[in-house]
Structures are given as structure tokens and as C-alpha cells.
Amino acid sequence: MQIVTEVLLDLGVSEGEEPNNSQLILLGLEESEKTQWRELALNKELSDARAELFVLLKSIKAKTTQNKIIENYKALQKFRLDQKEDSSPVKQEPTVVSMEGDVTIYCDGGCTPNPGKAGSGVALYRNGEVSELWYGLYETMGTNNTAELGALYQSLLLAQKEIQNGNDVQIKCDSMYSIQCIQTWAISWEKKGWTKKGGEIKNLEIIKKAYSLYNSIKKDVDLSHIKAHVGFEGNELADRMTMYAIQEQSESFVKYSEDINVVEILKMRAG
């Protein structure tokens, strides 16, 4: 995933120009938001593929040419995936990383499409073994960012309880946007009366709640970023719980009540 910065925006749009319609879609913006596109796009979280396409579409005005570039890029991505699968005939299941603390919490959030049906998931490990799975926060029109922030906030609530029980706690989050919101950006926003240069702070309500909770326990919890879908079993399980939340349309955040069969849960796919 990529955080949208001024550098990325400058790579995709020349000075004095505006993004084309395809670039607006990649940034998750509407045509009506074009006049404020730069301010609205900053700090958004994009997939690597969307970020690459955003740059590739720089200064392309013709819609037919935009579509051809997108079509060719999708074909290239498929080729890369096919090559990767061909070179790895033996598919290995995700593995559990070694745990340093008593409790490690993995969190994830997802949305299909973006914006669209969203959910959040958490996998909690005790002494290296999966102990609890949580899911919920279903929204009919959520975003990846709201789902990720919701998952992180619920992880902080779980961490608070574990800390009160005397456990060492780690939180592993694959959303750099969510981490930066509560570890970095919120410090400046709070000092400025919860405002920022360039416009509205999106998702402010959940950011303020997560920031406050994090500040109350940050001396006792290790919050760090991990890359998604690179073999962390906990990350994969949290991802499947987001799918389950969307499938069940669970607005409440609840504990998974079925037997935790890791192999079967990892087979879940979005409906």
C-alpha cells in the first residue's frame, strides 16, 4: 500500500495541470471534487497498483488512450501473477512469525468496492498460538480507511484489557495510514484544534477516539506496521475476518464463535 503524498501527486500530475478522470477514480474522488483534488487526495491509502497507474496516466487526455493504458497494465499484472505461480509450484501456507510478547494482535479492514461494503477483523495470539478471532463494524458504504481505523481501534481496546491483566502486548497493523493517523498526524491536528492545512480531516471521529486510547496505553503496547499478504498467518486471518464481517453484515464487533480451524478459515474468499 502507498500513502498519497505531495511527491506522488507531482509524479502523476504536471504543474498547472489537473488529473484526468481515470486518475480521479484511482484516487477515489468524484468529478465534483476536482477543484480540491490535491487536498482531498493527500494522506489517502492506495494499493501499489493504483499508485503505479496514477503515474502512468500522467498527462493522458484522451479517454481511449487512458483505457488502453489501464487495459495493458492489467494484462501486465496478470502476466506477473502467472509467472509467479509458475515459478512456485508448491504453494506454502502462511506461517506464524515468532512472538516477542505474551499477546500479539493483528488487525485489518477491507472494502469492496472502495467505497462500498466494508468490515473489520482482528486475530489475537497468545504465546504464539491463535486464541481469538473478532469481526464486525459492517458498513454498507464504508472505505478502506474507515475499516482499517475501526480495526485498529478495536485492537487498542483489546490491548487495553490485556495490559490490565499484566500481559505484554504487540499490535501488528498493515495500514500505514491508520498508524500515522494516531502516532504522527494527530499530534499536529490536535495542536491546531483538529484542523489541517488544505481542508477537512476525514474520519476524524474514529481518529480522535483511537488517538486518545493509544495515548493512554502507548507506554505498554508496541504498535508496528507489517506488509499485507506476505506470509503472516495473523494478518491473513484478520483479512478473512473482514470478509466474514461483510458476509454476515455484522455491525457489532464480536468474537468469532465457531471452532478456529485455521486451514478452513484461510480458504475463505470474498462473496
Steps between C-alpha positions, in 0.01 A plus 500: 500500500606860439417815696415785261759774544582820314785314331268234359250761381777694325614180328152449358391854417718770343509847654206708382302196384207310649463123531307327226179310579674164530747644750213643706342155515831347612515758780142418604375848410190621318495740205335758727806490728744587222556858612633375837649175376848553643385578855245217497748246365780567750549228763267257325618139482537348153599154388835476325318428173281811526802716584691367200205553265452853634854586389473314167190704409681832540392761240288247307195697386327262257265257673572228243873526574433491875296184458772338288766574760279352773427194285871446427590544866243241607644259243848561638380436856339173390824400327698573817258295709510207256881509499508502878265203523698307237824555687345383829342160427481414869267743672588552866251597765558828686725452802485644848781741581678466831335691782694722739218582741227309681232630263524602134201656326466518122242739355365560153213673323362468152249645258352369173489718295655812653276662616257214552425211733760512777600293802779462755678201647745411778707191583636473856790268584611385844854370530522439127168316461180646356254547787219729385356634175277811485295654221240769431457877444307429180416808291300502180698799375833496681857547377825312542619772735194493728518120516873503581457769766211311655708181517789685663273663757349163594851358529591780739195416712607135513856606580378717787333200663806281451726767651271522802549124540876550506580377151756639257315601182596560139266627227587423137313718248541495121354851456773763515228763463332391825828484691613842380161647586537419871877499541596804294240712327253524790763671715509795261126494434422515872733797550317681219156433649445189287548682173756459225631709217308431183161400633301246698655219702317194376392232752563745783262341753666157498848656477440704817373193688791283390753776568370557852501128580844449350644785708362340816679167440785575258768444765378141536420402141724457196313617189678426173437470127522175305461440130176331400479156339865403533461191719386627841228258607351754741469759227330248271256397773412864573442546127262202492311644797438818299348281228293321762380832644379607156343161435315504833430874480596526867491861616607400853858392560473147636712193570498224240301223667584205273796268552817670380601272214784703350522302177128534426484868599791579269298352213232770542451720198303819453144436390 
